[in-house]
Amino acid sequence: MRIAVISDQHFGFDWNGDRADDPFRNCREAFEKARDADLILLPGDLFDKKVPKQEVLGRAIDLFNCFDGETSSVQLDSDRSDKTVSFRGPPIVAIHGTHERRTSDHLNPVELLEKMGYLVHIHNETLVFSEGDETVAIHGMSGVPERYAPQVLDRFDPEPVADAYNILMLHQSIDQLVYTDPDHDTLSLERLPEGFDTIIDGHIHWRNLELKDDDKPVVLPGSTVTTQLNKIEAEREKGMVWIDTETGLSFDALEEPRDVVYIEEDVSDLSSSEIQEQIENEIDERSTMDQRRPLVRVKLSGTTNAAVSVGELETALESKALISISDETTIPNEDTDDSTFDHSEQSVYEHGTALLEERIDQPAIDDLVTHLADGNVETARSMLETMVTEHDEETGDSDTTEKPGSTLKSFVDTDD
């Protein structure tokens, strides 16, 4: 059986900005590649917000309509599945991510797509599919607040189905792979269950197929769109993962994503005009002839007397790129550290993190400050809204009705 895995599309990201079309354009290419799949898996964050604009929903529906008329010989085994569903095209199984998460009494946008018949949404549930003599079991736990993830997974306690290819689908931070809050109990590789042929984790936007081993076969499909201007996302192609239950894993890169360029430039002894020229040359050498401006992150380092103005550089280069520049240069021959204003990204990062930690006890602070430093304002705002509502719920400071819950029960769909 050939299974397509397409993760973290983030429909609606940068909706009012230059990159509003990127999530839909990239997903359209991935969906076209997946049209002949036997089964399609979506490991969360299809949408960038838990209550997307109607225009965003409309464009997402247009994309899913590409599967109308497609057929699959894969059948749902209703006797061994937690749900009984029918599909309009090839079976599509999705979990919701951290961006879409709402309490159980509110419909999230992935569940809305389920009601339209485009996919089946699962949370702490298992679906079993058959094709001839082959059986595949999909076990899914949707995104929950990081501090509850170990408890929710323990309560889900998914058991591999005998004589089946078993896939566990998650959408969480995992210790050892990305930052997790040391003050809270979060998922780690050791906490993941054994006995699964593949464990797919969305949420982490850089792909990694090399984590697979015999005991904890973790696969990171990565996102289909770049939302963070960091080095690892710039270096690794965007795309989708194929699982062939007989031959294993493969990565299928997108052919037409926006160029992402990460530049670390030593500008020692260069003048302001020479710094600009050097950045322009790097952009020209490392981007394609795509009509869309490349997404460029520049880190300046070295020792220079030039009066570096990040704002002026970004303005001068905005016709060539969607650019973000951080200045980590130093002035030569300074006798004391306190004679120079420390305006490096690292100092801003550390200061911002410290301020937030004083006010909000939340595992995602590091990710939030990274988004702010990278200029991902909309993503940071969405994360901050979630932090604040969870904090207010826990402290009793708010009486709003639409917010993530603050107890384990809010995120576990069980009868007890």
KEVOZA-277114 format. One record per residue (C-alpha): x, y, z negated. Coordinates in steps of 0.05 Angstrom, whole numbers, padded with zeros to 5 digits, always signed. Layout:
BEGIN
XYZ;...
end
This chain:
BEGIN
+00000+00000+00000;+00026+00070+00018;+00010+00123-00034;+00022+00198-00024;+00039+00240-00085;+00029+00316-00077;+00038+00358-00139;+00032+00429-00166;+00002+00465-00106;-00017+00527-00149;-00073+00553-00105;-00082+00626-00121;-00010+00640-00141;+00011+00712-00125;-00059+00722-00098;-00051+00797-00088;+00021+00793-00067;+00064+00775-00008;+00064+00700-00024;-00011+00690-00030;-00013+00645+00032;+00046+00602+00013;+00010+00552-00032;-00044+00538+00021;+00004+00536+00079;+00051+00487+00045;-00006+00443+00020;-00037+00441+00089;+00027+00412+00116;+00031+00361+00060;-00042+00341+00070;-00030+00331+00144;+00028+00284+00127;-00017+00246+00079;-00075+00234+00126;-00055+00163+00139;-00042+00146+00066;-00080+00089+00034;-00086+00129-00031;-00069+00202-00050;-00049+00224-00120;-00050+00296-00145;-00013+00303-00212;-00041+00370-00234;-00038+00445-00225;-00075+00446-00159;-00097+00515-00181;-00056+00570-00212;-00112+00592-00259;-00164+00555-00299;-00220+00600-00269;-00197+00613-00198;-00228+00666-00154;-00283+00643-00107;-00239+00660-00048;-00185+00614-00075;-00236+00558-00085;-00261+00569-00014;-00192+00562+00016;-00179+00499-00026;-00244+00469+00000;-00223+00483+00071;-00159+00444+00059;-00195+00384+00030;-00242+00383+00090;-00183+00360+00133;-00196+00290+00105;-00268+00286+00129;-00276+00228+00176;-00213+00194+00152;-00222+00123+00128;-00184+00076+00083;-00190+00002+00071;-00173+00013-00002;-00233-00001-00048;-00246+00019-00120;-00255-00041-00166;-00313-00016-00206;-00312-00076-00253;-00242-00058-00278;-00245+00018-00272;-00269+00071-00322;-00310+00106-00268;-00354+00087-00210;-00343+00136-00152;-00348+00141-00077;-00301+00181-00032;-00314+00224+00029;-00247+00205+00059;-00186+00167+00033;-00187+00158-00043;-00157+00219-00078;-00143+00214-00152;-00125+00277-00191;-00110+00299-00261;-00115+00372-00283;-00052+00409-00304;-00035+00460-00357;-00057+00518-00312;-00127+00488-00303;-00138+00462-00373;-00203+00482-00407;-00239+00452-00466;-00284+00392-00454;-00347+00435-00456;-00323+00477-00397;-00315+00453-00325;-00245+00460-00298;-00233+00471-00223;-00208+00400-00210;-00273+00373-00240;-00310+00420-00194;-00276+00388-00134;-00297+00321-00161;-00370+00342-00163;-00363+00361-00090;-00338+00291-00073;-00268+00310-00052;-00231+00271-00106;-00239+00235-00173;-00213+00270-00235;-00187+00227-00292;-00164+00242-00362;-00145+00184-00408;-00176+00137-00357;-00155+00082-00310;-00178+00067-00239;-00163+00001-00204;-00159-00002-00128;-00154-00063-00083;-00135-00074-00011;-00136-00147+00011;-00095-00185-00040;-00060-00123-00067;-00082-00085-00129;-00059-00016-00154;-00079+00013-00221;-00076+00088-00233;-00074+00110-00305;-00081+00185-00316;-00072+00234-00374;-00087+00306-00354;-00047+00365-00382;-00056+00381-00456;-00020+00430-00502;+00051+00404-00509;+00047+00396-00585;-00012+00348-00577;+00016+00307-00519;+00048+00251-00560;-00015+00241-00601;-00061+00242-00540;-00017+00192-00503;-00016+00147-00565;-00092+00149-00569;-00098+00137-00494;-00050+00078-00502;-00054+00057-00428;-00043-00017-00416;-00015-00040-00350;-00064-00082-00310;-00041-00153-00299;-00021-00172-00228;-00025-00099-00205;+00024-00044-00185;+00015+00004-00244;+00024+00080-00239;+00019+00126-00300;+00005+00199-00280;+00021+00256-00329;+00027+00331-00329;+00072+00350-00387;+00140+00376-00407;+00187+00319-00426;+00245+00328-00473;+00312+00314-00439;+00284+00340-00373;+00261+00411-00389;+00259+00457-00449;+00212+00434-00505;+00200+00469-00571;+00244+00436-00625;+00194+00458-00679;+00138+00416-00650;+00129+00343-00633;+00131+00338-00557;+00137+00282-00507;+00205+00251-00496;+00229+00195-00451;+00230+00149-00511;+00156+00162-00525;+00134+00142-00455;+00103+00072-00451;+00137+00014-00418;+00110-00036-00367;+00092+00013-00312;+00121+00008-00242;+00122+00084-00235;+00110+00142-00283;+00094+00206-00245;+00101+00272-00281;+00076+00336-00251;+00088+00404-00284;+00163+00404-00271;+00173+00440-00205;+00239+00410-00183;+00238+00340-00153;+00277+00282-00180;+00270+00211-00155;+00334+00187-00187;+00306+00182-00257;+00274+00115-00240;+00300+00057-00281;+00274-00011-00303;+00245+00012-00370;+00220+00084-00359;+00212+00094-00283;+00199+00169-00286;+00190+00206-00220;+00185+00282-00212;+00151+00298-00146;+00163+00373-00156;+00117+00428-00132;+00098+00442-00060;+00109+00517-00071;+00164+00557-00104;+00138+00597-00163;+00203+00605-00201;+00265+00640-00175;+00316+00594-00205;+00376+00557-00178;+00349+00486-00181;+00285+00503-00143;+00326+00539-00090;+00372+00479-00080;+00319+00424-00076;+00271+00419-00018;+00196+00423-00028;+00154+00366-00005;+00117+00303-00026;+00134+00234-00050;+00113+00168-00018;+00105+00106-00060;+00107+00042-00019;+00088-00014-00066;+00133-00061-00028;+00194-00019-00009;+00196+00035-00063;+00201+00111-00064;+00217+00163-00011;+00215+00239-00006;+00182+00274+00052;+00206+00346+00057;+00162+00402+00082;+00186+00430+00148;+00159+00501+00143;+00163+00528+00072;+00186+00599+00059;+00262+00603+00053;+00288+00607-00019;+00358+00633-00028;+00396+00635-00094;+00459+00678-00092;+00512+00683-00146;+00558+00739-00123;+00623+00762-00154;+00628+00836-00136;+00693+00852-00172;+00726+00916-00145;+00671+00927-00093;+00636+00993-00081;+00560+01000-00082;+00557+00999-00006;+00602+00938-00003;+00558+00902-00054;+00497+00915-00011;+00532+00892+00052;+00556+00828+00019;+00486+00811-00005;+00457+00825+00065;+00509+00779+00097;+00492+00723+00048;+00417+00730+00063;+00429+00728+00138;+00474+00667+00133;+00430+00627+00087;+00360+00640+00113;+00326+00616+00178;+00291+00657+00232;+00223+00648+00198;+00181+00711+00206;+00166+00710+00132;+00216+00746+00088;+00257+00696+00047;+00250+00692-00028;+00318+00714-00055;+00347+00715-00125;+00415+00748-00134;+00459+00747-00196;+00515+00798-00194;+00577+00784-00236;+00648+00809-00241;+00683+00873-00261;+00669+00936-00221;+00670+01012-00228;+00612+01016-00180;+00548+01046-00208;+00504+00986-00195;+00430+01005-00190;+00387+00942-00186;+00326+00983-00167;+00361+01018-00109;+00391+00953-00084;+00323+00918-00084;+00291+00977-00048;+00346+00978+00004;+00339+00903+00017;+00263+00896+00013;+00255+00896+00088;+00299+00834+00092;+00274+00794+00032;+00228+00787-00027;+00286+00799-00073;+00301+00799-00147;+00370+00821-00172;+00401+00814-00241;+00464+00853-00258;+00514+00818-00303;+00574+00860-00282;+00620+00893-00331;+00660+00958-00328;+00736+00950-00330;+00782+00975-00385;+00728+00982-00438;+00760+00979-00507;+00697+00962-00546;+00635+00923-00531;+00587+00975-00560;+00611+01028-00511;+00575+00990-00455;+00500+00980-00453;+00486+00905-00446;+00434+00902-00392;+00445+00829-00371;+00387+00782-00359;+00412+00738-00415;+00406+00793-00467;+00335+00810-00443;+00318+00736-00444;+00342+00726-00515;+00310+00789-00540;+00243+00774-00508;+00244+00703-00535;+00259+00727-00605;+00201+00777-00604;+00151+00725-00580;+00174+00673-00630;+00159+00723-00685;+00087+00728-00662;+00067+00663-00628;+00083+00593-00649;+00081+00561-00581;+00125+00511-00543;+00123+00547-00476;+00157+00612-00498;+00221+00595-00461;+00183+00582-00397;+00144+00646-00405;+00205+00690-00413;+00237+00655-00353;+00176+00672-00311;+00180+00745-00333;+00254+00749-00319;+00241+00719-00250;+00186+00769-00234;+00129+00717-00235;+00082+00765-00270;+00016+00729-00253;+00042+00662-00277;+00070+00693-00340;+00004+00729-00353;-00035+00664-00346;+00012+00629-00394;+00008+00687-00444;-00068+00686-00442;-00066+00613-00460;-00017+00625-00517;-00059+00681-00546;-00125+00644-00542;-00095+00582-00575;-00064+00626-00629;-00130+00663-00641;-00168+00597-00645;-00120+00570-00697;-00120+00634-00739;-00194+00650-00730;-00179+00717-00699;-00226+00709-00640;-00297+00688-00626;-00293+00681-00551;-00323+00618-00522;-00279+00604-00463;-00211+00584-00488;-00167+00523-00496;-00184+00484-00559;-00137+00481-00618;-00150+00411-00643;-00130+00343-00617;-00203+00324-00608;-00212+00379-00557;-00165+00345-00509;-00182+00271-00517;-00242+00244-00481;-00263+00187-00527;-00328+00166-00558;-00302+00164-00629;
end
